[in-house]
Amino acid sequence: MFRCTNGRRVHDAEMRALMARGEPRIERRVETVMAHPEVRAAIERVASEDSAEALRELESGRDE
């Protein structure tokens, strides 16, 4: 399904065909970006911060 900038969702045969054709290129681009050291470091940082916060919440006995 494709979501337009105005929030409209498009999921017709033409859009499915267009997305299927572009999907390999899109996937390659995402893989390239995700492999950048800066992106990997940012993901690691956020994961570490969130893990630390979750552990603090478990230790304090609260569940938010």
Secondary structure, DSSP 8 states (H G I E B T S, - for coil): -EE-TTS-EE-SHHHHHHHHHHHHHHHHHHHHHHTSHHHHHHHHHHHHHHHHHHHHHHHHT---
